[in-house]
Amino acid sequence: MRARNSLTTVIVVAVIFAAVAASVVYIAFQISPWPSALLLRHEFNKGGVAMARALGRHVPAGVAALTDQHYDPADGDAWLDVFAPASAGERALPLVVWVHGGGWLSGAKADVANYARIIAAKGYVVASLDYSLAPGARFPTPVRQINAALRYLTANAKRLHLDPRRIVLAGDSAGAHLAAVAANAIAVPEYASAIGVVPAVRRAQLAGVVLFCGAYAMDRLPLAGPFGDIVRTMLWSFSGHADFRNDPAFATASVLNFAGPDFPPAFLSAGNADPLAPQSVALADRLVARGGRVERLFFPKDHQPPLRHEYQFDLDGVAGRQALAAMLGFLRRVTAAE
């Protein structure tokens, strides 16, 4: 009988312990974005590694790399890689600065390094950069880091054989958002002041912007549906506030609401099955309505196969190759030497 009572006591204690542990975990997820953000970071990073591996099959020979350049010695996260055609010699080539995606809370320059190599092979200096991730870093920290990277790159233009008069900011997903914000800060002094950035380059140096699959209006991102919890975690992490929609400081992150006629020529694209596609369409429409120059690549709703988020990196697919060709055409046009 005593053995049975002891077993019962152990079971009760175990159940109570499990209930307490579950409650602690639940509370942790409610009071901080960190637990959910770390789970998402783990999953997103796995996708980034797989994507980089798949892109490696398409990298041509003859691309030189200068890796792990510390673009801001005072910032431990401020590193970038530079790629260029090995045959370029001393010629100064247009500069493409690529900002990686990852929901503002994951990703690394290594994820897009092979895509950068592919672009560089076509006659560009391409810099892919790391920036500080949420929740540890909040908006607009990554934008200020992009600005620091531009300052470093243009200051080292001769050494890196790049033309500081022909710069294109580019990005995918969250990186597209950051590139768009940085571009608008360069174009609109009032916006730069609002987010606390003193642009490192002039608007005349910014030849264009390439934006794939981005989010540009934080106040319009859906919080319901299958991706609602993911969006909520990302924006809570990036803003630093659970009630991010009522945070006046975070309102400036919705670059769509601030972009105007001085926004540089833009190439925008998203897949037909990408839940963020309406954001790209909305930004393209706003820029055109304000007199901006826009090239766009969107797809019919019934396009098969469905083109999901970050479709452009699938160079084994027809649409990915189409996107690459369209983007390269845009780059040629906006960076053509006068």
Secondary structure, 3 states (H helix, E strand, C coil): CHHHHHHHHHHHHHHHHHHHHHHHHHHHHHHCCHHHHHHHHHHHHHHHHHHHHHHHHHCCCCEEEEEEEECCCCCCCCEEEEEEEHHHCCCCEEEEEEECCCCCCCCCHHHHHHHHHHHHCCCCEEEEECCCCCCCCCCCHHHHHHHHHHHHHHHCHHHHCEEEEEEEEEEECHHHHHHHHHHHHHHCHHHHHHHCCCCCCCHHHEEEEEEECCCCCHHHCCCCCCCHHHHHHHHHHHHCCCCHHHCHHHHHHCHHHCCCCCCCCEEEECCCCCCCHHHHHHHHHHHHHCCCCEEEECCCCCCCCCCCCCHHHCCCCHHHHHHHHHHHHHHHHHHCCC
